[in-house]
Amino acid sequence: MPDHRISAYDAKLVSKAVDRLAPRWTTWALQTIAQDGQMRFTEINAALPWLGTQNAQWVLRRMLTDGLLDRPQLGLYEVSALGRTAHNAHGALASWHRAHFSDGGPPLAEAERTEDTLRRLRGKGAIDVLHALSQRGPLPNGQLRKAAGLATGSFHYRLQQLQADQLLTRTGTSHRAYALAPAAEALGPVYAELTAFARGAEPAITSASAKPSPTTGRTASAERANAAVRRSPSASSGMFSHVPAPQPLVPAHVTALSHPSRTR
C-alpha cells in the first residue's frame, strides 16, 4: 500500500517538480503540442490565441530551457521525453482539483484544473509548510515558522495564501495552531506523481526556481491572457481533455481583477 501522507515524500523533489511545471501556461502549451506531435510556432500561437506572440515566445523558450520541449529543427517544437513523463502528474493534479474544488462553480478544462493546483503549491515555503504540518501535526505559529525555515514576513504571507487556497486551517485553543486542511491531507497521490516526475528529470537541466522572475510586462500580459482563455472559442473546442460544456463568458468586472502574486 502506498503511503499517502505528503510527509512520506521528499519535499525538495516535490518543489523541483512544481518549479518546472507550475509557470503559467506550461500545462496548456505542453498538452497542446503533445496532442499534435510536432507544431510550428504559428500553429501553437493559433491554438493558444490568448497568449499573444511575445508571451508565447517567452513560454516556449522557458520550456525549452527546462527540458520540457525539444526543437528537432528550426521553428518546429515537440514534447521532450521529460515532458512526456508529466502526463501522469497532470492527471493526478487535475483529479485532486476536481475532487476538492468542483462545488457547482463554472466548468473548467482539465489543463486549467492542473494549473490551478500547481498555483496553490507554488510559492516560497509552501511545500515546506505543508510538509512540516504533515510530519509533526498541528503546530503553533512560532514552531511552524521554524520548521518551515522561513523569514517572518515570508512566513506570514505564505500562511495567508495557503489558508485562502484552502490548504491550511486554524485549530486548537483560540485557533492558535495551524493544521492541514482536508484537501491538503489528500495531496499524497499528487506528491507521488510529482516525485516520480522530478526523479526522471535530467540533472543537467536548470531548475525553474533558479531563473529570474518574468518582467512586470509579462506578468500583466499573463493576467490578461488568464481572463481571455475563459472567453476564447478556441478554449472550448474539445482541446486535450476539456470538459464538454462550453466555457462561460466572464463579466468584464471579474476579468479585470488580477490574481495575487504566488512568489513573494
C-alpha positions, 0 to 999 in steps of 0.5 A: 500500500502506498503511503499517502501522507505528503510527509512520506515524500521528499519535499525538495523533489516535490518543489523541483517538480512544481518549479518546472511545471507550475509557470503559467501556461506550461500545462496548456502549451505542453498538452497542446503540442503533445496532442499534435506531435510536432507544431510550428510556432504559428500553429501553437500561437493559433491554438493558444490565441490568448497568449499573444506572440511575445508571451508565447515566445517567452513560454516556449523558450522557458520550456525549452530551457527546462527540458520540457520541449525539444526543437528537432529543427528550426521553428518546429517544437515537440514534447521532450521525453521529460515532458512526456513523463508529466502526463501522469502528474497532470492527471493526478493534479487535475483529479485532486482539483476536481475532487476538492474544488468542483462545488457547482462553480463554472466548468473548467478544462482539465489543463486549467484544473492542473494549473490551478493546483500547481498555483496553490503549491507554488510559492516560497515555503509552501511545500515546506509548510505543508510538509512540516504540518504533515510530519509533526501535526498541528503546530503553533505559529512560532514552531511552524515558522521554524520548521518551515525555515522561513523569514517572518514576513515570508512566513506570514504571507505564505500562511495567508495564501495557503489558508485562502487556497484552502490548504491550511486551517486554524485549530486548537485553543483560540485557533492558535495552531495551524493544521492541514486542511482536508484537501491538503491531507489528500495531496499524497497521490499528487506528491507521488506523481510529482516525485516520480516526475522530478526523479526522471528529470535530467540533472543537467537541466536548470531548475525553474526556481533558479531563473529570474522572475518574468518582467512586470510586462509579462506578468500583466500580459499573463493576467490578461491572457488568464481572463481571455482563455475563459472567453476564447472559442478556441478554449472550448473546442474539445482541446486535450481533455476539456470538459464538454460544456462550453466555457462561460463568458466572464463579466468584464468586472471579474476579468479585470481583477488580477490574481495575487502574486504566488512568489513573494 
